Structures are given as C-alpha cells and as structure tokens.
C-alpha cells in the first residue's frame, strides 16, 4: 500500500564527516600502493583497504563521533578494512566482538556494557534492536563481493548489473540498529565510494521514502562545522529536546515530499533473468547451438543504452557457443559466430576485457584502431625523435620527475611528455578552462586536468567538475568536428577522493577522477616499455617491428585502450 513507503523501522541520523567544514575521515595518507584502489587489477581487499584507512592513522572527527556511545557497530565490506578501522579508533582487544561464533553469535556484544562489533559483509541477518546498539559506522561500498561482481564492476563496466544488489546491501546495512518503529541510531558514513553512491540522485530516488528523507537531512546537516556535527549526533543519540523539536519535524516534512521511483532498467534486467537461465542450462548440457540461440534471445531483449556492456558479454557468449557448435570454419554457424564476435567488440568500446579473453587463443592486440595508430606513432619516434638513447633517457627521466611533483606547473609538462610516449598527439591546449594535457589518437581522445597540488582532505568542487565537462567539446570545436570520438574521456587528476555531492549529478558520463600516483605508475610502465623496445630496433624491418611494438606495449598495459581503462575506473557519475 502507498502508506508502506512512508512507514519506517525507526529513525536514523546519517552523518557524513568528510563533508563537514574542518572534518575528515580517518587520515588516509597514501600507502605505498595507494593507487591500487583505482586499478582494476588490484584485489577486492586491496582496493577496499587502500580506499579506507591505513593502520596507526588519526581518527579525526570520526573518532569523536564514535566516542559518543559505549557500544558501536562497524560495518565494512571485508575483514581487513574492519580490523584497520578498529585499530585506528584505538579499540582495546577486550572490547572487540565479532559475529563469527556459530553458538553465541552477537549475544556477547549485546550483553556487554562496552564494545565494538566488527561485522564485515554482515549487511543482513543481524539484528541490534532496542538498546543493543545506537551507533554504527558504515565504511566502504559493498560492491564486488565475489569474482563475477568484480568482473562486472571493473572489467565489463556494467554498473546497472550491480546497482540493485548494492542498493539492497546498503539499505539492509543501514537498518541493522533500527529493527522496530521505536528504534533509533546514528549512522556515520565514510569512504568516497559509498558517499558518491549515496550522492547519486537516481540511487536516492529508488530508495524508500523514509530513507530518502534521512539521507537528504544528513547531507544538509553535514555541511555544518565538524564540532556542530558532533553535537547534533550527540543530540540524536540522546533523542533530546533539540532533536525532537528541530530534527523530527524536518524529517517528517522530507518524508512526506519524497517519492520512490524504480531503478532505471531494473524491469528489463529482471525480465532477462529467465532467458539467461535458459541459455546457461543449455550450455551446462553442452547443447551449444541451443545455448547460442538462447543467448541471442537475451541479447535482443536488452535494449536500454546503458546495458550496452552487458549486451557485449552476451554477444561474446553467443559467438563462443556457435563456434563450439560449428563443424568447420566455413559453416554457417562459424560465420554467425564471427558476426557476433564483431558485435561484441563494438559493444566493448572503452574496455579491454574482450581483448584479454581473446589473448588466450592468439594476439590480443591489433583489433583497435587507436592502438594501431599508437603503434605507428611510436615506430616513427623510435626511428626519429627518440632514436638517440641519451635524448630518450634525459627526457623520460624528466617526465617521471615531473609526474612525481605536486606543483601543477611541473606536473603538467610531465603529462604532455607522457602522452607523447604513449603514441598520442600530446599538447596543452591554449585558453581558459582548457585541459592541462590533451592526448589525441585519431579514434580516441583523452583530456587530463591536473589538480595534483590539492591537499588530500576536502572535496573536489563543482567548479572543477563543470570545467572538465567541457574539455572534449572544446577540442572538438578546435578541430572543426561535432564531437569527440566515441569512448573518449576526461580525467581529473587529484588526491581528493571525495566529490562534492552537488557535483555528482552535473558531471558528464565521460568525466573520471584518478589519483596522481596512478599517472606516475602509467609513466613508469611507459618508460619500461620503451626501454624494452629500444633493444629490439636494430636491424629489424618496420613490418616485423610493428607486431613486436604492439606486443610490448600490450604486456606493459600502455596501449591507448589499456591506458583509458586504467584511468577511467573511477567515474564521478554513472548512467
């Protein structure tokens, strides 16, 4: 019934300390490999820990918030980040509880006078009702819980497939301490990925009306100073007069005004499940032609633009299954397989997963025009501008030194030099609001905006996002074309991993963020690739060298399509 959407199970005050003036999450000084959380090849645990907190850090305002109650729940995506956060908060070993004991469960925590319950990945099936616990910390986005999720997220780049699962986990997790209509809790939210997810308008609109109201209220209140935020959280925990007279009426108003909308494409993806199961049942029985026909049925019913990556996966599966069913290379089934593989390649624009799959049966390079263009450009440089070993060593060393600088005046020349080593037409466009570096291949453009000298704390502002939105369009105008090539992207290089929530909905879909360390990593990989190439050039014809250049660049992950994938793992907004 309609009233159900406006009936809640208790009241929550969401606190976002990273948005507060003068407030920070636990100090996240980069670890030696802190850029891992933006690299698709890092493990789920590595990404989670790198994006949260290292041991022995300053707990900051989060520590003040968590000190407001004697009992706290710590909800994280994995064990390592839960332990790291508990260390940061200085929780004594005797006050640490887990829900791992099959016999006692969480009862020891409920019975204790003081304690912190570590609950990695326990987004459901755990009730802390009434006075069992009124304060919880949610840290990190519960995105990739297993390898398939990780593939969908980091390789296929198909966020629609995970949105419902993530939304459900967040919704369930936020309600661990509010199991009944009279329960209440303070929910402290940290982690740029979780904050950005909850900032997205389409995500919030798909949540129950009460949760929409609580999140809106929390975002509004978190713009206050850190001290004011702590005091308001204290008021919410005590349910005192200030909370009852000021906060409750505002929450009631926001709840009345909220309207729940279905998640985009949820119905289409839900209807696809039956057809997908049918295809996999045929594949399980080794009925390859029937499996391929069923896969095409899946493919034909996925029509929403944002499902393009998922269509690519099903086109590939249909191609593979027709190939297995084909009696010989020239059969109609083999021809259909080849046609579907081309369709999959077209849908996989901007990713490298299909090339990596194809690498098992042959060269993974040579089927993307941007990569081919980069190889030709690098062949010219090897025989021309960088034929001199001394010149290459001097300029590549200077590039790496520049990319290791915080000063944007030094960092920017490093970006331009890196683009050249990647085989791009690389330069800094003239004019206000333009990119600090443009890397152009005929069929792929990347713009890079350097904010390397920013401090780690604080948010990436709306002004920077708005400026980056237009950089590809400005290049298109310079070149007298209507738009940049499909799959082009703009990257803001900044140590700030938190985005102003108001900036998220205005960001274009081609705008991403990357930490400075990631650009330095790409630079080192490019230099290593060039050093390997320089040892191969003597006495080798261009035709022979062409394939070897492609192979070396591929193995060092510095072909244009690979660089694009490495730099675009962190979108500001997703479709």
Secondary structure, DSSP 4 states (H G I P E B T S, - for coil): -GGGGG--SSEEEEE-GGGSBT--SSP-PPPTTGGGGGSTTS-HHHHHHHHS--TT---HHHHHHHTTSSEEEEEESSHHHHHHHHHHTT--GGGEEES--TTTTTHHHHH-SSEEEE-TT--SS---TTTT-SEEEEES-----SHHHHIIIIIS--THHHHHHHHHHHHHHHTTT--STT-EEEEEEE-HHHHHHHH-HHHHHTS-HHHHHHHHHHHHHTTSBHHHHHHHHHHHHHT-HHIIIIIHHHHHHHHHH----PPTTHHHHHHHHHHHHHHHHHHHTT-HHHHHHHHHHHHHH--SGGGHHHHHHHHHHHHHHHHHH-SSTTSHHHHHHHHHHHHHHHHTTT--HHHHHHTTTS-S-SS-HHHHHHHHHHHHHHHTTT-SHHHHHHHHHHHHHHHT-SSHHHHHHHHHHHHHHTTSEEE---STT--SEEEEETTEEEEEEEETTS-SSSEE-HHHHHHHHTHHHHHHHHHT-SSPPTT-EEEEEES--EEPHHHHTTS-TTEEEE-HHHHHHHHHHHHHHHHHHHTT-TT--HHHHHHHHHHHHHHTT-SHHHHHHHHTSSBSS--
